[in-house]
């Protein structure tokens, strides 16, 4: 007791053990050699001049062993130590650097694996007890870094993990907001999900070539990370221009946060979940034809992205792939739902919400193109209230009821036919509610233009649609029923892009149902009779024959452009 009492100018000391004997025997507090009879006396006994301590050959560091040693700045604990007690360094409020053999109470997965344990917390957040002065941590002989081990240690700037560590757990370094430098061991094989979440000061990280498994979203929120590098070749992962891929570059794993424009290489077949997550600067992404799978939340939080096009090669899209894309205006996707064909989910909102509710589609979205689907399920676009333009591919052979229910802002619509199938045509209301409902009650007033590619235009198909101004009928239209366009108060033009559909009398209505003056564009060579324009008052109608060679081609060009 008191072997070094009165050494008030001492700055550095190396001791083989802590206390009066090696192990948990006798007085186990560091201050014992300066005259402290227990850990509560450490603060008054240990000289404030002492800045650096090395414990070279102990096996156990007791609870509160260094408690109150507030002047210590550097601490090194040797690999010989197999156990460290709770709060061993509690109150070491001036510490800058610490070297430990393991994280928590003991080596491996036993005990408390939390870094904050040695500073006084138990199975809790390290951020509450780790001194704010601590900047550098070195772990010399650990086998694994547990889940959340360093979570919230916002003051630490450098972490060095050496030795035989093979795995890093989920969120192990999450919230280490000051971390700028991390060294990972050469034997590391696995990194858990969100391992470096919100490490906002991290700019570059090197992964050892030994890593074979990387969890999802490991760099989520790393807003200043510009490069993920892989040390060496021949492993499971590779890096090109700081972007992380699988070794064969068929899977895109992570794109750094500084990208404004990114072109997915032609080798890529899969975009991993969260690959682009929180890339707030990303304005444009080009997804090459050949990509087959888009992971869940792949573009989560890409707030500057205004347009995205998924190629027809895509067969699967994970839940919420575009969640948080608050500026998105245009989406081109081959199908509706999670999978091409039989879908686990069959609604468009699947891209934005796991609940599949149209109300979760961002209000910025104005235009949607479906390029290569076969079936559109009932309620597919329900409650997509901000969307102004929807185009559905001619490849579609079945459409359910109410697919546009409560699409209150819809202005332009391109569809392959009216009704459930090409051979089961209905009124326009079928797509907005139940087939029995009248158009005027369910078709939104916002709808201005409808382009119909095939099927039949049945009697009263568009009757009573007060907002529609223009209708374009494709080449595959074969019949037009009576009163098809009756009571369309704002209808200005109907363009026939095909040959000679069979028309019943009074397609524009008659008497009180007669629509106002309508310009009918007819493709050159069309031989349909005058009945196409007949009504109770033929003088109310203007018909232009022969302009359709130009008008039809312009409309077709517009449709092609819209469809891309």
PEPERA-V457991 format. One record per pair of residues at least 4 apart in sequence whose ideal C-beta (glycine too) atoms are under 8 Angstrom apart, sorted by the first residue. I is the first residue (numbers start at 1). GAP is how many residues later the second one is. Records with the same first field share a line. If there is no record, write none. Layout:
I = GAP ; GAP
This chain:
1 = 19 ; 26 ; 31 ; 32 ; 34 ; 36
2 = 31 ; 32 ; 33
3 = 30
4 = 6 ; 9 ; 29 ; 30
5 = 28 ; 29 ; 30 ; 40
7 = 27 ; 40
8 = 39 ; 41
9 = 38 ; 40
10 = 37 ; 39 ; 40
11 = 38 ; 39 ; 40 ; 41
12 = 38 ; 39 ; 40 ; 41
13 = 37 ; 39 ; 40 ; 41
14 = 39 ; 40 ; 42
15 = 18 ; 38 ; 39 ; 40 ; 41
16 = 6 ; 39 ; 40 ; 41 ; 42
17 = 4 ; 5 ; 6 ; 38 ; 40 ; 41
18 = 10 ; 11 ; 12 ; 14 ; 37 ; 40 ; 43 ; 44 ; 47 ; 48
19 = 6 ; 7 ; 8 ; 9 ; 10 ; 11 ; 13 ; 43 ; 46
20 = 5 ; 6 ; 7 ; 12
21 = 4 ; 5
22 = 35 ; 36 ; 37
23 = 35 ; 36 ; 37
24 = 4 ; 36 ; 38
27 = 5 ; 10 ; 11
28 = 4 ; 11 ; 34 ; 37
29 = 7 ; 9 ; 10 ; 12 ; 13 ; 33 ; 35 ; 36 ; 37 ; 38
30 = 12 ; 16 ; 23 ; 35 ; 36 ; 39
31 = 4 ; 5 ; 8 ; 10 ; 11 ; 12 ; 14 ; 15 ; 37 ; 38
32 = 4 ; 5
34 = 11 ; 12 ; 13
35 = 6 ; 10
36 = 4 ; 5 ; 6 ; 8 ; 9 ; 10
37 = 4
39 = 25 ; 26 ; 28 ; 29
40 = 27 ; 28
41 = 4
42 = 4 ; 24 ; 25 ; 26 ; 27
43 = 24 ; 25 ; 26 ; 27 ; 48
46 = 4 ; 22 ; 23 ; 25 ; 26
47 = 24
48 = 23
49 = 22
50 = 19 ; 21 ; 22
51 = 20 ; 21 ; 22 ; 23
52 = 20 ; 21 ; 22 ; 23
53 = 13 ; 19 ; 21 ; 22 ; 23
54 = 22 ; 24
55 = 6 ; 21 ; 22 ; 23 ; 26
56 = 22 ; 24
57 = 21 ; 23
58 = 19 ; 20 ; 22 ; 23
59 = 21 ; 22 ; 23 ; 24
60 = 21 ; 22 ; 23 ; 24 ; 25
61 = 4 ; 16 ; 20 ; 22 ; 23 ; 24 ; 27
62 = 23 ; 26
63 = 22 ; 23 ; 24 ; 25
64 = 21 ; 23 ; 24 ; 26
65 = 20 ; 23 ; 24
66 = 6 ; 9 ; 22 ; 23 ; 24 ; 26
67 = 20 ; 21 ; 22 ; 23 ; 24 ; 25
68 = 22 ; 23 ; 24
69 = 20 ; 22 ; 23
70 = 21 ; 22 ; 23 ; 24
71 = 23
72 = 20 ; 22 ; 23
73 = 21 ; 22 ; 23 ; 24
74 = 21 ; 22 ; 23 ; 24
75 = 14 ; 17 ; 20 ; 22 ; 23 ; 24
76 = 22 ; 23
77 = 4 ; 7 ; 21 ; 22 ; 23 ; 24
78 = 23
79 = 22 ; 61 ; 62
80 = 21
81 = 20
82 = 24 ; 25
83 = 22 ; 23 ; 28
84 = 4 ; 16 ; 18 ; 20 ; 21 ; 22 ; 33 ; 34
85 = 20
86 = 19 ; 26 ; 31 ; 32 ; 34 ; 36
87 = 31 ; 32 ; 33
88 = 30
89 = 6 ; 9 ; 29 ; 30
90 = 29 ; 30 ; 39
92 = 27 ; 39
93 = 38 ; 40
94 = 37 ; 39
95 = 36 ; 38 ; 39
96 = 37 ; 38 ; 39 ; 40
97 = 37 ; 38 ; 39 ; 40 ; 41
98 = 36 ; 38 ; 39 ; 40
99 = 38 ; 39 ; 40 ; 41
100 = 18 ; 37 ; 38 ; 39 ; 40
101 = 6 ; 38 ; 39 ; 40 ; 41
102 = 4 ; 5 ; 6 ; 37 ; 39 ; 40 ; 41
103 = 10 ; 11 ; 12 ; 36 ; 39 ; 42 ; 43 ; 46 ; 47
104 = 7 ; 8 ; 9 ; 10 ; 11 ; 13 ; 14 ; 42 ; 45
105 = 5 ; 6 ; 7 ; 8 ; 12 ; 13
106 = 4 ; 5
107 = 34 ; 35 ; 36
108 = 34 ; 35 ; 36
109 = 4 ; 35 ; 37
112 = 5 ; 10 ; 11
113 = 4 ; 32 ; 33 ; 34 ; 36
114 = 7 ; 8 ; 9 ; 10 ; 12 ; 32 ; 34 ; 35
115 = 11 ; 15 ; 22 ; 34 ; 35 ; 38
116 = 4 ; 5 ; 8 ; 9 ; 10 ; 11 ; 12 ; 13 ; 14 ; 37
117 = 4 ; 5
119 = 7 ; 10 ; 11 ; 12
120 = 9
121 = 4 ; 5 ; 7 ; 8
124 = 4
125 = 26 ; 27
126 = 4 ; 23 ; 24 ; 25 ; 26 ; 27
127 = 24 ; 25 ; 26 ; 27 ; 48
128 = 24
130 = 4 ; 23 ; 25 ; 26
131 = 24
132 = 23
133 = 22
134 = 19 ; 21 ; 22
135 = 20 ; 21 ; 22 ; 23
136 = 20 ; 21 ; 22 ; 23 ; 24
137 = 13 ; 19 ; 21 ; 22 ; 23
138 = 21 ; 22 ; 23 ; 24
139 = 6 ; 20 ; 21 ; 22 ; 23 ; 24 ; 26
140 = 22 ; 23
141 = 22 ; 23
142 = 19 ; 21 ; 22 ; 23
143 = 20 ; 21 ; 22 ; 23
144 = 21 ; 22 ; 23 ; 24 ; 25
145 = 4 ; 5 ; 16 ; 20 ; 22 ; 23 ; 24 ; 27
146 = 23 ; 26
147 = 22 ; 23 ; 24 ; 25 ; 45
148 = 21 ; 22 ; 23 ; 24 ; 26
149 = 20 ; 23 ; 24
150 = 6 ; 9 ; 22 ; 23 ; 24 ; 26
151 = 20 ; 21 ; 22 ; 23 ; 24 ; 25
152 = 22 ; 23 ; 24
153 = 20 ; 22 ; 23
154 = 21 ; 22 ; 23 ; 24
155 = 23
156 = 20 ; 22 ; 23
157 = 21 ; 22 ; 23 ; 24 ; 44
158 = 21 ; 22 ; 23 ; 24
159 = 14 ; 17 ; 20 ; 22 ; 23 ; 24
160 = 22 ; 23
161 = 4 ; 7 ; 21 ; 22 ; 23 ; 24 ; 27
162 = 21 ; 23
163 = 22 ; 24
164 = 21 ; 23
165 = 19 ; 20 ; 22 ; 23
166 = 21 ; 22 ; 23 ; 24
167 = 21 ; 22 ; 23 ; 24 ; 25
168 = 4 ; 5 ; 16 ; 20 ; 22 ; 23 ; 24 ; 27
169 = 23 ; 26
170 = 22 ; 23 ; 24 ; 25 ; 45
171 = 21 ; 22 ; 23 ; 24 ; 26
172 = 20 ; 23
173 = 6 ; 9 ; 22 ; 23 ; 24 ; 26
174 = 20 ; 21 ; 22 ; 23 ; 24 ; 25
175 = 22 ; 23 ; 24
176 = 20 ; 23
177 = 21 ; 22 ; 23 ; 24
178 = 23
179 = 17 ; 20 ; 22 ; 23
180 = 21 ; 22 ; 23
182 = 14 ; 20 ; 23
183 = 23
184 = 4 ; 22 ; 23 ; 24
185 = 23
186 = 22 ; 24
187 = 21 ; 23
188 = 19 ; 20 ; 22 ; 23
189 = 21 ; 22 ; 23 ; 24
190 = 21 ; 22 ; 23 ; 24
191 = 4 ; 16 ; 20 ; 22 ; 23 ; 24 ; 27
192 = 23 ; 26
193 = 22 ; 23 ; 24 ; 25
194 = 21 ; 22 ; 23 ; 24 ; 26
195 = 20 ; 23
196 = 6 ; 9 ; 22 ; 23 ; 26
197 = 20 ; 21 ; 22 ; 23 ; 24 ; 25
198 = 22 ; 23 ; 24
199 = 20 ; 22 ; 23 ; 26
200 = 21 ; 22 ; 23 ; 24
201 = 23
202 = 17 ; 20 ; 22 ; 23
203 = 21 ; 22 ; 23 ; 24
204 = 21 ; 22 ; 23 ; 24 ; 25 ; 38
205 = 14 ; 20 ; 22 ; 23 ; 24
206 = 23 ; 24 ; 25
207 = 4 ; 7 ; 21 ; 22 ; 23 ; 24 ; 30 ; 32 ; 37
208 = 22 ; 23 ; 24
209 = 21 ; 22 ; 23 ; 24 ; 25 ; 26 ; 28
210 = 25
211 = 19 ; 24 ; 25 ; 26
212 = 23 ; 24
213 = 23
214 = 4 ; 23 ; 30 ; 39
216 = 56 ; 57 ; 58 ; 79
217 = 56 ; 57 ; 60 ; 80
218 = 36
219 = 6 ; 9 ; 35 ; 38
220 = 54 ; 57 ; 58
221 = 57
222 = 35
223 = 34 ; 55 ; 57
224 = 33 ; 34
225 = 31 ; 32 ; 33
226 = 16 ; 30 ; 31 ; 32
227 = 12 ; 14 ; 15 ; 29
228 = 11 ; 14 ; 15 ; 16 ; 26 ; 28
229 = 10 ; 13
230 = 5 ; 7 ; 8 ; 9 ; 14
233 = 5
234 = 13
235 = 12
236 = 10 ; 11
237 = 7 ; 8 ; 9 ; 10 ; 16
238 = 6 ; 7 ; 8 ; 9 ; 11
239 = 4 ; 5 ; 6
240 = 5 ; 9 ; 25
242 = 14
243 = 9 ; 11 ; 12 ; 13
244 = 8 ; 9 ; 10 ; 11
245 = 4 ; 5 ; 6 ; 7 ; 8 ; 23
246 = 4 ; 5 ; 7
248 = 19
249 = 16 ; 18 ; 19
250 = 17 ; 18 ; 19 ; 20
251 = 17 ; 18 ; 19 ; 20 ; 21
252 = 12 ; 13 ; 16 ; 18 ; 19 ; 20 ; 23
253 = 19 ; 22
254 = 18 ; 20 ; 21
255 = 4 ; 7 ; 20 ; 21 ; 24 ; 27
257 = 21 ; 22 ; 23 ; 24
258 = 23
259 = 20 ; 22 ; 23
260 = 21 ; 22 ; 23 ; 24 ; 44
261 = 21 ; 22 ; 23 ; 24 ; 25
262 = 14 ; 20 ; 22 ; 23 ; 24
263 = 22 ; 23 ; 25
264 = 4 ; 7 ; 21 ; 22 ; 23 ; 24 ; 27
265 = 23
266 = 22 ; 23 ; 24
267 = 23
268 = 20 ; 22 ; 23
269 = 21 ; 22 ; 23 ; 24
270 = 21 ; 22 ; 23 ; 25
271 = 4 ; 5 ; 16 ; 20 ; 22 ; 23 ; 24 ; 27
272 = 23 ; 26
273 = 22 ; 23 ; 24 ; 25 ; 45
274 = 21 ; 22 ; 23 ; 24 ; 26
275 = 20 ; 23
276 = 6 ; 9 ; 22 ; 23 ; 24 ; 26
277 = 20 ; 21 ; 22 ; 23 ; 24 ; 25
278 = 22 ; 23 ; 24
279 = 20 ; 22 ; 23
280 = 21 ; 22 ; 23 ; 24
281 = 23
282 = 20 ; 22 ; 23
283 = 21 ; 22 ; 23
284 = 21 ; 22 ; 23
285 = 14 ; 20 ; 23
287 = 4 ; 21 ; 22 ; 23 ; 24 ; 27
288 = 23
289 = 22 ; 23 ; 24
290 = 21 ; 23
291 = 19 ; 20 ; 22 ; 23
292 = 21 ; 22 ; 23 ; 24
293 = 21 ; 22 ; 23 ; 24 ; 25
294 = 4 ; 16 ; 20 ; 22 ; 23 ; 24 ; 27
295 = 23 ; 26
296 = 22 ; 23 ; 24 ; 25
297 = 21 ; 22 ; 23 ; 24 ; 26
298 = 20 ; 23
299 = 6 ; 9 ; 22 ; 23 ; 26
300 = 20 ; 21 ; 22 ; 23 ; 24
301 = 22 ; 23 ; 24
302 = 20 ; 22 ; 23
303 = 21 ; 22 ; 23 ; 24
304 = 23
305 = 20 ; 22 ; 23
306 = 21 ; 22 ; 23 ; 24 ; 58
307 = 21 ; 22 ; 23 ; 24
308 = 14 ; 17 ; 20 ; 22 ; 23 ; 24
309 = 22 ; 23 ; 24 ; 255
310 = 4 ; 7 ; 22 ; 23 ; 24
311 = 23
312 = 22 ; 59 ; 60
314 = 19 ; 20 ; 26
315 = 24 ; 25
316 = 22 ; 23 ; 24
317 = 4 ; 16 ; 20 ; 21 ; 22 ; 33 ; 34
318 = 20
319 = 19 ; 26 ; 31 ; 35
320 = 30 ; 31 ; 32 ; 33 ; 34
321 = 30
322 = 6 ; 9 ; 29 ; 30
323 = 28 ; 29 ; 30
325 = 27 ; 37
326 = 36 ; 38
327 = 35 ; 37
328 = 34 ; 36 ; 37
329 = 35 ; 36 ; 37 ; 38
330 = 35 ; 36 ; 37 ; 38 ; 39
331 = 20 ; 34 ; 36 ; 37 ; 38
332 = 36 ; 37 ; 39 ; 232
333 = 18 ; 35 ; 36 ; 37 ; 38
334 = 6 ; 36 ; 37 ; 38 ; 39
335 = 4 ; 5 ; 6 ; 8 ; 35 ; 37 ; 38 ; 39
336 = 7 ; 10 ; 11 ; 12 ; 14 ; 34 ; 37 ; 40 ; 41 ; 44 ; 45
337 = 6 ; 7 ; 8 ; 9 ; 10 ; 11 ; 13 ; 40 ; 43
338 = 5 ; 6 ; 7 ; 8 ; 12
339 = 4 ; 5
340 = 32 ; 33
341 = 33 ; 34
343 = 34
345 = 5 ; 11
346 = 4 ; 29 ; 31 ; 34
347 = 9 ; 11 ; 30 ; 32 ; 33 ; 34 ; 35
348 = 10 ; 13 ; 20 ; 32 ; 33 ; 36
349 = 4 ; 6 ; 7 ; 8 ; 9 ; 10 ; 11 ; 12 ; 34 ; 35
350 = 4 ; 6
351 = 10
352 = 8 ; 9 ; 10
353 = 4 ; 7 ; 8
355 = 5
357 = 26
358 = 23 ; 24 ; 25 ; 26 ; 27 ; 48
359 = 24 ; 26
361 = 4 ; 22 ; 23 ; 24 ; 25 ; 26
362 = 24
363 = 22 ; 23
364 = 22
365 = 19 ; 21 ; 22
366 = 20 ; 21 ; 22 ; 23
367 = 20 ; 21 ; 22 ; 23
368 = 13 ; 16 ; 19 ; 21 ; 22 ; 23
369 = 21 ; 22 ; 193 ; 194 ; 195
370 = 6 ; 20 ; 21 ; 22 ; 23 ; 26
371 = 22 ; 24 ; 192 ; 193
372 = 21 ; 23
373 = 19 ; 20 ; 22 ; 23
374 = 21 ; 22 ; 23 ; 24
375 = 21 ; 22 ; 23 ; 24 ; 25
376 = 4 ; 16 ; 20 ; 22 ; 23 ; 24 ; 27
377 = 23 ; 26
378 = 22 ; 23 ; 24 ; 25
379 = 21 ; 22 ; 23 ; 24 ; 26
380 = 20 ; 23
381 = 6 ; 9 ; 22 ; 23 ; 24 ; 26
382 = 20 ; 21 ; 22 ; 23 ; 24 ; 25
383 = 22 ; 23 ; 24
384 = 20 ; 23
385 = 21 ; 22 ; 23 ; 24
386 = 23
387 = 20 ; 22 ; 23
388 = 21 ; 22 ; 23 ; 24 ; 58
389 = 21 ; 22 ; 23 ; 24 ; 173
390 = 14 ; 17 ; 20 ; 22 ; 23 ; 24
391 = 22 ; 23 ; 171 ; 172
392 = 4 ; 7 ; 22 ; 23 ; 24
393 = 23 ; 170
394 = 22 ; 59 ; 60
395 = 21
396 = 20
397 = 24 ; 25
398 = 22 ; 23
399 = 4 ; 16 ; 17 ; 18 ; 20 ; 21 ; 22 ; 32
400 = 20
401 = 19 ; 29 ; 30 ; 32 ; 33 ; 34
402 = 29 ; 30 ; 31 ; 32
403 = 28
404 = 6 ; 9 ; 27 ; 28
405 = 27 ; 28
407 = 25 ; 37
408 = 36 ; 38
409 = 35 ; 37
410 = 34 ; 36 ; 37
411 = 35 ; 36 ; 37 ; 38
412 = 35 ; 36 ; 37 ; 38 ; 39 ; 150
413 = 34 ; 36 ; 37 ; 38
414 = 36 ; 37 ; 39 ; 145 ; 148 ; 149
415 = 16 ; 35 ; 36 ; 37 ; 38
416 = 6 ; 36 ; 37 ; 38 ; 39
417 = 4 ; 5 ; 8 ; 35 ; 36 ; 37 ; 38 ; 39
418 = 7 ; 8 ; 9 ; 10 ; 12 ; 13 ; 34 ; 37 ; 38 ; 39 ; 40 ; 43
419 = 5 ; 6 ; 7 ; 11 ; 36 ; 39
420 = 4 ; 6 ; 10
421 = 34
422 = 32 ; 33
423 = 32
425 = 30 ; 31 ; 32 ; 33 ; 36
426 = 4 ; 9 ; 32 ; 35
427 = 8 ; 12 ; 31 ; 33 ; 34 ; 35 ; 36
428 = 4 ; 11 ; 15 ; 22 ; 33 ; 34 ; 37
429 = 4 ; 5 ; 6 ; 8 ; 9 ; 10 ; 12 ; 13 ; 14
430 = 4 ; 5
432 = 5 ; 10 ; 11 ; 12
433 = 4 ; 8 ; 9
437 = 4 ; 5
438 = 4 ; 26
439 = 4 ; 21 ; 23 ; 24 ; 25 ; 26
440 = 24 ; 25 ; 26 ; 47
443 = 4 ; 21 ; 22 ; 24 ; 25
444 = 23
445 = 21 ; 22
446 = 21
447 = 18 ; 20 ; 21
448 = 19 ; 20 ; 21 ; 22
449 = 19 ; 20 ; 21 ; 22 ; 23
450 = 12 ; 18 ; 20 ; 21 ; 22
451 = 20 ; 21 ; 23 ; 104 ; 108
452 = 5 ; 19 ; 20 ; 21 ; 22 ; 25
453 = 21 ; 22 ; 23 ; 24
454 = 20 ; 22 ; 23
455 = 21 ; 22
456 = 21 ; 22 ; 23 ; 24 ; 25
457 = 4 ; 5 ; 16 ; 20 ; 22 ; 23 ; 24 ; 27 ; 44
458 = 23 ; 26
459 = 22 ; 23 ; 24 ; 25 ; 45
460 = 4 ; 21 ; 22 ; 23 ; 24 ; 26
461 = 20 ; 23 ; 24
462 = 6 ; 9 ; 22 ; 23 ; 26 ; 29
463 = 20 ; 21 ; 22 ; 23 ; 24 ; 25 ; 46 ; 50
464 = 22 ; 23 ; 24
465 = 23 ; 26
466 = 21 ; 22 ; 23 ; 24
467 = 23
468 = 20 ; 22 ; 23
469 = 21 ; 22 ; 23 ; 24
470 = 21 ; 22 ; 23 ; 24 ; 25
471 = 14 ; 20 ; 22 ; 23 ; 24
472 = 22 ; 23 ; 25 ; 83 ; 87
473 = 4 ; 7 ; 21 ; 22 ; 23 ; 24 ; 25 ; 28
474 = 23 ; 24
475 = 22 ; 23 ; 24
476 = 22
477 = 19 ; 21 ; 24
478 = 23 ; 24
479 = 22 ; 23 ; 24 ; 25
480 = 4 ; 21 ; 22 ; 23 ; 24 ; 27 ; 52
481 = 23 ; 26
482 = 22 ; 23 ; 24 ; 25
483 = 4 ; 23 ; 24 ; 26 ; 27 ; 30
484 = 20 ; 23 ; 24
485 = 6 ; 9 ; 22 ; 23 ; 24 ; 30 ; 33
486 = 20 ; 21 ; 22 ; 23 ; 24 ; 27 ; 28 ; 29
487 = 22 ; 26 ; 28
488 = 20 ; 27
489 = 26 ; 27
490 = 26
491 = 17 ; 24 ; 25 ; 27
492 = 25 ; 26 ; 27
493 = 25 ; 26 ; 27 ; 28
494 = 24 ; 25 ; 26 ; 27
495 = 25 ; 26 ; 53 ; 56 ; 57 ; 60
496 = 5 ; 24 ; 25 ; 26 ; 27 ; 30 ; 32 ; 36 ; 52 ; 56
497 = 26 ; 51 ; 55 ; 58 ; 59
498 = 25 ; 28
499 = 24 ; 26 ; 27
500 = 26 ; 27 ; 28
501 = 27
502 = 26
503 = 4 ; 25 ; 26 ; 28 ; 29
504 = 27
505 = 26 ; 29
506 = 4 ; 25 ; 28 ; 29 ; 30
507 = 24 ; 25 ; 26 ; 27
508 = 6 ; 7 ; 10 ; 25 ; 26 ; 27 ; 33
509 = 4 ; 5 ; 6 ; 26
510 = 4 ; 25 ; 26
511 = 25
514 = 21 ; 22 ; 23 ; 26
515 = 20
516 = 24
517 = 23 ; 24 ; 25
518 = 15 ; 23 ; 24
519 = 23 ; 24 ; 25
520 = 12 ; 13 ; 21 ; 22 ; 23 ; 24
521 = 23 ; 26 ; 27 ; 30 ; 31 ; 34
522 = 4 ; 6 ; 10 ; 21 ; 22 ; 23 ; 24 ; 25 ; 26
523 = 25 ; 26 ; 29
524 = 22 ; 24 ; 25 ; 28
526 = 22
528 = 4
530 = 4
532 = 11
533 = 5 ; 8 ; 10
534 = 4
535 = 5 ; 6
537 = 4
547 = 4
548 = 4
549 = 4
550 = 4
551 = 4
552 = 4
553 = 4
554 = 4
555 = 4
556 = 4
557 = 4
558 = 4
559 = 4
